[in-house]
Amino acid sequence: MENNESKQPSPEQEAIRKPLLELHGALLKLHKALLDSERLVYEKNVGPIQSPNHFFQLLTNDPWFAWLRSISQLIVAIDETLDAKEPLTKADVDAVMNQSVFLLVPAKSGGEFGERYVAALQRDPRVVLAHAQVAKRIGSKQPLA
């Protein structure tokens, strides 16, 4: 049986992984803030969500929440990058960071995601704070357009 503890990342790997780990944590907080905010809007406009299972069904199947899947997919992409068997390269990290930039300039991304994201930023200070943490993680890696 293989011992996972014997495969500690090297200091170089830790340095490469650190920005991605920080971005991952910030994105999880942003995702939670967006879910909470969007849930309140849904309940105000459509009706109460009856249970956690009902909310999960809405998140996975209801078009109301479909725009949030972009962030969910980005979080999964980061998880997969971090869990890859091969050592992580700076290019791997840069590729994921480039995918993340859309969060900094939601109005420029256009479409439903951009519109709904800007609306969430305008109505909910928790989303603004979480967005700022993501922007901080990405901002040092990417020039803003």
Contacts in CASP RR format, 6 or more apart in sequence:
PFRMAT RR
TARGET T0000
AUTHOR 0000-0000-0000
METHOD contacts of the structure
MODEL  1
MENNESKQPSPEQEAIRKPLLELHGALLKLHKALLDSERLVYEKNVGPIQ
SPNHFFQLLTNDPWFAWLRSISQLIVAIDETLDAKEPLTKADVDAVMNQS
VFLLVPAKSGGEFGERYVAALQRDPRVVLAHAQVAKRIGSKQPLA
9 17 0 8 1.000
13 87 0 8 1.000
13 88 0 8 1.000
16 88 0 8 1.000
16 89 0 8 1.000
16 90 0 8 1.000
16 93 0 8 1.000
17 82 0 8 1.000
17 88 0 8 1.000
17 93 0 8 1.000
19 93 0 8 1.000
19 97 0 8 1.000
19 137 0 8 1.000
19 141 0 8 1.000
20 78 0 8 1.000
20 81 0 8 1.000
20 82 0 8 1.000
20 88 0 8 1.000
20 93 0 8 1.000
20 96 0 8 1.000
20 97 0 8 1.000
21 82 0 8 1.000
22 137 0 8 1.000
23 78 0 8 1.000
23 96 0 8 1.000
23 97 0 8 1.000
23 100 0 8 1.000
23 134 0 8 1.000
23 137 0 8 1.000
23 138 0 8 1.000
24 75 0 8 1.000
24 78 0 8 1.000
24 79 0 8 1.000
24 82 0 8 1.000
26 130 0 8 1.000
26 133 0 8 1.000
26 134 0 8 1.000
26 136 0 8 1.000
26 137 0 8 1.000
27 71 0 8 1.000
27 74 0 8 1.000
27 75 0 8 1.000
27 78 0 8 1.000
27 100 0 8 1.000
27 103 0 8 1.000
27 134 0 8 1.000
28 75 0 8 1.000
29 130 0 8 1.000
29 133 0 8 1.000
30 71 0 8 1.000
30 103 0 8 1.000
30 127 0 8 1.000
30 130 0 8 1.000
30 131 0 8 1.000
30 133 0 8 1.000
30 134 0 8 1.000
31 68 0 8 1.000
31 71 0 8 1.000
31 72 0 8 1.000
31 75 0 8 1.000
32 130 0 8 1.000
33 124 0 8 1.000
33 126 0 8 1.000
33 127 0 8 1.000
33 129 0 8 1.000
33 130 0 8 1.000
34 68 0 8 1.000
34 71 0 8 1.000
34 117 0 8 1.000
34 120 0 8 1.000
34 127 0 8 1.000
34 130 0 8 1.000
35 59 0 8 1.000
35 68 0 8 1.000
36 126 0 8 1.000
37 120 0 8 1.000
37 123 0 8 1.000
37 124 0 8 1.000
37 126 0 8 1.000
37 127 0 8 1.000
38 64 0 8 1.000
38 65 0 8 1.000
38 68 0 8 1.000
38 116 0 8 1.000
38 120 0 8 1.000
39 49 0 8 1.000
39 55 0 8 1.000
41 123 0 8 1.000
42 49 0 8 1.000
42 58 0 8 1.000
42 64 0 8 1.000
42 65 0 8 1.000
43 49 0 8 1.000
46 64 0 8 1.000
49 55 0 8 1.000
49 58 0 8 1.000
58 64 0 8 1.000
58 65 0 8 1.000
59 65 0 8 1.000
59 68 0 8 1.000
66 112 0 8 1.000
67 112 0 8 1.000
67 113 0 8 1.000
67 114 0 8 1.000
67 116 0 8 1.000
67 117 0 8 1.000
70 102 0 8 1.000
70 113 0 8 1.000
71 103 0 8 1.000
74 96 0 8 1.000
74 99 0 8 1.000
74 100 0 8 1.000
77 96 0 8 1.000
77 99 0 8 1.000
78 96 0 8 1.000
81 88 0 8 1.000
81 92 0 8 1.000
81 93 0 8 1.000
81 96 0 8 1.000
82 88 0 8 1.000
84 92 0 8 1.000
94 141 0 8 1.000
97 138 0 8 1.000
97 141 0 8 1.000
97 142 0 8 1.000
98 142 0 8 1.000
100 134 0 8 1.000
100 137 0 8 1.000
100 138 0 8 1.000
101 138 0 8 1.000
101 142 0 8 1.000
102 109 0 8 1.000
102 113 0 8 1.000
103 117 0 8 1.000
103 131 0 8 1.000
103 134 0 8 1.000
103 135 0 8 1.000
103 138 0 8 1.000
104 134 0 8 1.000
104 135 0 8 1.000
104 138 0 8 1.000
104 139 0 8 1.000
104 142 0 8 1.000
104 144 0 8 1.000
105 144 0 8 1.000
105 145 0 8 1.000
106 113 0 8 1.000
106 114 0 8 1.000
106 117 0 8 1.000
106 118 0 8 1.000
106 121 0 8 1.000
107 114 0 8 1.000
107 118 0 8 1.000
108 145 0 8 1.000
109 117 0 8 1.000
120 127 0 8 1.000
121 127 0 8 1.000
121 128 0 8 1.000
121 131 0 8 1.000
END
